[in-house]
């Protein structure tokens, strides 16, 4: 059987101090929880919530441990969706400088992303994006040539191949 160790006065004082801290933290947590419930109740009753109020609440109520500006956790939109967002209508033209300025993709990365976009999009929503360097220019332009399952006439870019689900992709 284990012998019970007698605690020193210093250890007893530390245990009391830790217990007081734990009780104080529990009281603070309960207060914060009550305030959050009241805020949510007030906001849901008031109807429309102004954007600045939401931003301030995200800062105050957000992450418990960080004192930095709180932001929603999670990843942002997929890069292929951002690339697709650059082109709204067939015939839209976006130059390389704009692509680099908005999403920091150079020519090789953009070639990969446009091929990925063609490959992974649903066939009926497949964007056919071409890249051309106009004569006498150093920077190229990307053009949304067509949207649909079939490659446009005269297409010499990436064309996805149909693979069976049982077949390996390589």
BELHU-V654690 format. One record per residue. N is the residue number from 1. RES is the residue in three letters. NEAR is the number of other C-alpha atoms within 8 Angstrom. Layout:
N_RES_NEAR / N_RES_NEAR
//
This chain:
1_UNK_2 / 2_UNK_3 / 3_UNK_4 / 4_UNK_4 / 5_UNK_4 / 6_UNK_4 / 7_UNK_6 / 8_UNK_6 / 9_UNK_6 / 10_UNK_6 / 11_UNK_8 / 12_UNK_9 / 13_UNK_8 / 14_UNK_8 / 15_UNK_8 / 16_UNK_8 / 17_UNK_8 / 18_UNK_8 / 19_UNK_8 / 20_UNK_8 / 21_UNK_8 / 22_UNK_8 / 23_UNK_8 / 24_UNK_8 / 25_UNK_8 / 26_UNK_8 / 27_UNK_8 / 28_UNK_8 / 29_UNK_8 / 30_UNK_8 / 31_UNK_8 / 32_UNK_8 / 33_UNK_8 / 34_UNK_8 / 35_UNK_8 / 36_UNK_9 / 37_UNK_8 / 38_UNK_8 / 39_UNK_8 / 40_UNK_8 / 41_UNK_8 / 42_UNK_8 / 43_UNK_10 / 44_UNK_7 / 45_UNK_6 / 46_UNK_7 / 47_UNK_6 / 48_UNK_5 / 49_UNK_8 / 50_UNK_6 / 51_UNK_6 / 52_UNK_6 / 53_UNK_8 / 54_UNK_9 / 55_UNK_8 / 56_UNK_8 / 57_UNK_9 / 58_UNK_10 / 59_UNK_11 / 60_UNK_7 / 61_UNK_8 / 62_UNK_9 / 63_UNK_7 / 64_UNK_5 / 65_UNK_4 / 66_UNK_7 / 67_UNK_5 / 68_UNK_4 / 69_UNK_6 / 70_UNK_11 / 71_UNK_7 / 72_UNK_4 / 73_UNK_4 / 74_UNK_4 / 75_UNK_4 / 76_UNK_4 / 77_UNK_6 / 78_UNK_6 / 79_UNK_7 / 80_UNK_10 / 81_UNK_8 / 82_UNK_10 / 83_UNK_10 / 84_UNK_10 / 85_UNK_7 / 86_UNK_7 / 87_UNK_11 / 88_UNK_7 / 89_UNK_6 / 90_UNK_9 / 91_UNK_8 / 92_UNK_10 / 93_UNK_9 / 94_UNK_11 / 95_UNK_10 / 96_UNK_12 / 97_UNK_7 / 98_UNK_8 / 99_UNK_12 / 100_UNK_10 / 101_UNK_7 / 102_UNK_6 / 103_UNK_7 / 104_UNK_7 / 105_UNK_9 / 106_UNK_9 / 107_UNK_7 / 108_UNK_7 / 109_UNK_8 / 110_UNK_9 / 111_UNK_8 / 112_UNK_8 / 113_UNK_11 / 114_UNK_11 / 115_UNK_9 / 116_UNK_9 / 117_UNK_12 / 118_UNK_14 / 119_UNK_9 / 120_UNK_6 / 121_UNK_9 / 122_UNK_7 / 123_UNK_8 / 124_UNK_7 / 125_UNK_9 / 126_UNK_13 / 127_UNK_13 / 128_UNK_12 / 129_UNK_11 / 130_UNK_9 / 131_UNK_8 / 132_UNK_7 / 133_UNK_9 / 134_UNK_9 / 135_UNK_4 / 136_UNK_4 / 137_UNK_7 / 138_UNK_6 / 139_UNK_9 / 140_UNK_11 / 141_UNK_12 / 142_UNK_12 / 143_UNK_11 / 144_UNK_15 / 145_UNK_12 / 146_UNK_11 / 147_UNK_11 / 148_UNK_11 / 149_UNK_9 / 150_UNK_5 / 151_UNK_9 / 152_UNK_8 / 153_UNK_4 / 154_UNK_4 / 155_UNK_6 / 156_UNK_4 / 157_UNK_5 / 158_UNK_6 / 159_UNK_7 / 160_UNK_6 / 161_UNK_4 / 162_UNK_4 / 163_UNK_6 / 164_UNK_5 / 165_UNK_5 / 166_UNK_4 / 167_UNK_6 / 168_UNK_5 / 169_UNK_4 / 170_UNK_2
//
